[in-house]
Amino acid sequence: MSEKITVRAADPAEIPDLLAFWARAAEGTSITDDPAGVARLLDRDPEALLVAELDGVLAGTVIAGFDGWRCHLYRLAVAPELRRRGVGAALVAAAERRFAGLGGRRADAMVLDHNELGQSAWVAAGFHREDHWRRWVKPLPVPQADADGAGGSDAPGSRDALDM
């Protein structure tokens, strides 16, 4: 059986499936892991959330965000049963092509300190750790549209508030 990896932009109709996928395949949760948060991402930048399919099956994701200044990578996740088949490499390569097309000069990736599997994936993709940087975060109030259960926790120090 020949496995074919395709990478494309996510469709807003896939948001529930993507959230379920991240719950299964991603390390940790994010304060924006909710339908409203993902919808805002896709509304603002419809090409930012890349989805990989392996022979038509959802195999992985990466968010390739560009703010006009820097290139940021989040939510690189590959289905556990489909790892080590080139899915992550295909997603990172697609993100890098996106960034090059937008004029990006350097990409950074968010990786939890305890996520050794994620760290090794980024090293394999040519990234290196920069220990002279630290991330400073401050949870913002939940937007009113999300206040009725669609938003994540915004309590200082909560896992949601610290992981991306």
N, C-alpha and C positions, 0 to 999 in steps of 0.2 A: 504494500500500500504506500503510495507516494503522499507525503504530507505537504500541504501547501499552506504557508502562512500569508495571510493578507492583513494589511493594516489600513484602517480608515478612521475617519472622524466618527465619534459617537452620534447617535440620533437621540433627540429628547425622549422619544417613545421608549428608549431602552433604560431610562433612569432607574426604574425599580429592579431590573435585572442586574444593572451595574452595582447598585447598592448591595444586593444579595451576594454578588460575586466578591465585592470587597470584604464583606463580613466573613467569607469563607477563605479568600486567598490573600488578603492584605494583612500586614502586621499592624495591629492597633487600629484605632478608630480616630476619626477627625471630627472636630466640632462642626464641620460642614458636610458630614456624611448624612445628608437627609435630602429628600426630593427638592426642597427649595434651594438648598445650597448648590446642588449639581445643576439645577435649572438656571440659576444665576450665572454660573460659569459658562454654560452653553449659550445663554443669551448674549453675554458679553463677548465671548470668543468661541464661535461654533466649531473651530478647528483645533481647540486646545486639548480636548479629551480624545486621545487616540485609543482605539480598540483593535486588538489582534484577534483574528480567528484562525484556527487550525482546522483545515478541512471543514469550514463552515460552523465550527463550534467556538463559542467565546473562550479564548485562551488567556488573554491578558489585557492590561490597560496601562497607560501612563498619561499623566497630565503634563503637557508641554506648554507652560504658560510663559508669555512674553509680555512685559509691561512697557515695551518701547525702549527699555534701558538694559534690562537683564533677562536672561533665559533661566527659568526655574522648572525643575522636574519634580513631580510628586506622584504618589500613587502608582509606582511601578509595581504591578502585581501580576503574577502568573499562576494559573490554576495548579495546585500541587501535583496533580496527576499528569500535567503536561509540561513540567519543568525539564530543563536540560535538552530541549528540542529546538532552541534558537528563538523562542518567542520573545524573551526579554531583549535579546540582541536586536531583533527586528523592530521592536518598539522604540528602543533607544536610537537606532539608526534613523527611523522615521522622524523622531523628535528632532534629531540633529539636522536633518534635511529641512524641516520646518523652520528651525531657528536660522539656518543659513539663508533661507529665502526671505526671512524677515530682517536680515542684517545683524543678527545676534553675533556676539564675539566670544562669549564664554557661557557655559551652562553650569548650573549648580544643582545638586540633588539633595533632597531632604531624606535623611536616613536615621532612624532611631539608633541610639548608642548600643542597645542590646540586640539589634537585628543583624546578627552576623551573616546570615544568608543574604540579606539585602546588601550589606557592605561588600561581600565578595562579588556579587553581581555587578555593582558599580565599579569595583576595581577591574573586573574582567572587561568592562566597557571602556576602560582607559581613564576613569576618574580617580582622583586621589583625595584623601582627607586633608583638610586644612584646620589644624588644631588652634591656630591663632584667632579663629572666629568663634563667636558664641551667638546663639539665637536668643533674642529677648522677645518675650510675648506678653500680650495683655489681652485677655478676652474682652470683647466689646459686648454691649448690651444686645440681646437677641432682638432683631427687627420685629416690629409689631406683626408683620405678616407671618412670622415664624412662631410667635408666642403661643399659639394654640397647639403646640406639640410637634411642629415640623422642625424646629431648631434643636441643636445639640445643647449640651450643658455649657453654661458660661461661668460656672463657679471657679474662682481662682484656685489653681493647683489641681483641678480635676484632670483626669487622664485625657478627656476630650480637649481640654484647653491647651494641653501641651503637645499633643501628637498631631502630625500633619501627614 
